[in-house]
Structures are given as C-alpha cells and as structure tokens.
Amino acid sequence: MNKIFWGAVAAVALVIGIISFKTITKLPPLDTALYYQKPREVKPFQLTDHNGNFFNKTQLNNKWSLIFFGYTSCPDICPTTLQNLSFIYEDLKDIAKNSQVLLVSVDPQRDSQEKLAQYIAYFNNEFIALRAGHDVLFPFARNMGLMYAIDGEEDNYFVDHSASLVLINPVGKIAAIFKPEQVVGKVPNIDSDKLLSDYKKIVALY
C-alpha cells in the first residue's frame, strides 16, 4: 500500500511539475508590458465614439484593443503617444490584423464629439476617440487600472492622467498594461520598438 501511495504522490508531483514548467516557460521576458497571466475582467460600460455611436464591450470582441486615456488640450503626452501609435500602426496590424487603437477622453467638458473627431483624424483615420461623463469615466478608468484627476478650476485646468496603454484581448479582457519610461526632464513615453516586441509576444501567447 505504501508503494502505491508514494507512487501516486510521485505521479501527481510530476504532473504539477510539468504544468508549472509550461506555465513558466511560455512567458517570454517583456520589456515594457505588465502581463496578466489571468486576464482581468472588463465590467460593462457604455461610451460614445467620435461619430456619435455607442461603444461598449461588444466593440471589444474579436479585437486586440490598445486603450489610451487622454484629452485634446493635452500639451505633450497625448500628441506624442498618439503620433507614435500612428507611426507603428501598420506594424501592429502586421502582428494582429484585428488591432484597434482607442483614445478615451478624460475631459468631457471640453472634448465634444466634433472636437474629438477632428483631433483623432489628425493622427489616424482608423483610430477611435471615445467620451462619456465622469460618472462613467471614473469607474471605467479604475477598471482599467488607471486613474486621472482634474487639476485647476473653471476653464483653466489640466487633467493629470497616466501615459500607460491598456491592452484588451479578443474576448474583451485586460491582457496587459504597457508602462512608459520615466526620464527626468522628458515626456513619459513608451518605446515603440519595445511595445511592438512585447505586443508580438503577448499576441503569440493567446
């Protein structure tokens, strides 16, 4: 009986070891992305795109979505990030044809549908700009693992926000967050080559 017992224990240990080994070895080193081995749920939401159409979880299905929080009056992080994404957009689509880039405005007071439409078209006609009131944006941002805050009063204000990019997988779950490099005296920026490298690895894991 002891031999049978210890034989069973050894077999179970072997199976666990194989599973653990596969789990570890299937995760290649990433340069700029925080990868979730267990993708995080996206809670129900409803935003409006720059064409006036409703945008919810359904529009995330069957897509690899890169989500960036920003606003049209942003002086540095937003135009830099969107321009860089536009430069590598074809490379992203070479990795996954179903890639899409989403800008979520954190300044609904000033970012009207018309203003967002003009702004996003300047960078790329395929990019989608989204908006909603703060009652929707705050919980949506928290769900994405990001935060933003209004700095100032009346019309003279800035919006502090993250320069990170959130990656949603084709089943509408948060797969990873791309973090910017922080260099003193420079605008926080995600290295495009590192982003593409990590994006390719993450898509390959799916």
N, C-alpha and C positions, 0 to 999 in steps of 0.2 A: 504493500500500500504506500509506503514511504517513497519508493522508487517512482510509482505512478504519480504521486502528489508532486514531487520535485520535478518530474518530467513535464507535468502540466505547467508548473510555475516557469520553468525554463522556456517553454513554448510561448507562453504569454509575454514573457520578457523580450523574447526575440521579435515578436510581432510589434510590440510597443517601440522597440529599438529601431525597427525598420521604418515605422511610421514617423518617428521623431527625426530620423536621419533624412527622410524625404522632405519633411517639413522644413528642416534647416537648410538643406542643400538646394531647395527650389527657390530660395530667396537670395538673389544676387545682391551684391553691395550697391547701394544707391547713393548718389552724390548730393541730391538736394531735396529728395522726397521723404516724407514720413509715410510709410506704407502700413495700412491696416491689414493684418493677416485675416482678421474677421471684419469685413466691410461694415460700416456703420449705417444704420437705417436713416433714411430721409423722411421726415414727417410730412404729412400733407400740407401743401401750401398753394396759394394762387397769386401770381404776379401778372403784370400786363407788359407785353413786349412793345417795341418802338413803333410797331404798326397798329397798335390798339387791340391786339388779340390776346386772349387769356393764355397764360403759360403756367402749367402745373406739372406734377410728377409724370404725367403721361408723355410730355415732351422730352423727358429724360430717357425714356425706354429706347433700347437699341442704339444708344449713342454713347460715345465717350465725351463727357462734358467737362470742359475746363471753366470754372466759375471764378470771376474776379469781382471784388467789391470796390466800387469807386464812384466818381461823380464828375460831371463835365467841367466844373470850375477848379478841379484839382490842378495845382500848378506843376507837378513833377512826376509823382509815382504813376498816376493813371496814364498819361500820354506815353510815358516811357514803356510801361508794361504792355499796353495795347499795341504800340508800334512794334515792339519785339515779337509779340504774338503774331502780328500780321506778317512779319518777315519770315517766320518759321511755319506759318500755317500750312503751306503745301507739304512741308516735311512731316508735320503732324498727320496730315491726311494720307501721306505715303505709308505711315506706320499703321494707321487705322482710318479707313475711308469714312467711317461714321463719326469723325471728330467734329465737335462744335465748340465755339467759344462764346461764353455768356458774360456780359457785364451787368452787374446788379447795382443800380444807383442807390447810394446811401444819402441822397439829397433830394427827396421827392418834392420838397417845397420849390426848388428852383429848376429841377430837371423834369420838364414837361415831356410829354410823348414826342412832340415835334422837335424839341431841343435834342433829345436823345437820338432821334432818327438822323438828324444832321451830324451829330457828333460821331456816332458809331460808323456811319458811312464813310467818314473821313479816313478811318483806319482800314476797314474791310467790309464790303457789302454783304458778306456772309455771316459776319458777327451779329449777335443778337443782344440788344440792350433791354433790360427789364426794370420795372419800377413798381412800387407799392407804398402804402403809408407805413409809418414807423411801427404801427401796431402789428403789421405783418413782417416787416423787415427785421425787427429786433429778435423775435423768436427764430426766424429763418437763419439769421446770422449765427445765433447761438448753436443751432442745429448743425451748421457747417463747421463749427469750432472756431469761428471768428467773431470779432467784436468791432464796433465803431462808436464814435461819440462826437457830439456837436460841440465845437469849441468857439465860443463867441456869442454875440447877441444880435437880434434883429436881422438885417440883411448882411451885416459884416461878420461872417463866421466862416470857419473852416470845418471840415469833417475829418477827424482823425480816424484812420482805418488801416487795416492790415494790407500788406503788399503780397500776401500769400495767394496761391492759386489752389482751389479745391478741385479734385478730380472725382467725378461721379462715373461709375461703371455702367455698362449697358442694361443692368437690371435696376438702375436707379438707386444705388447705394454708394456711400462715400468710400472710395478706394484708397485715396492718398491725399496728402497736402504737400504742395511744393513751397518750400520756405525760401525767402530772399536772403541774399548775402548782405550782412550789415558791415559797412565800411565807414569809418568816421569821415564826415565831410562829403559823403556821396549819397545819392538817392538809393534807397534799398532796391535791389534788383536781383531777379532770378536769371542766372546764367543760361542762355538759350541752348548751348551745347549740352550742358548737364541736364537741363529739362528734357531735351529730346532723348538723351541716353536713358534717363530714368523712365520716361514715358514708354519707350520701346520695351524695356524690361517688364514694366507693370502690365502692359497690354499682352505680352507674351505669357504672363502667368495666368491670365484669365481663362 
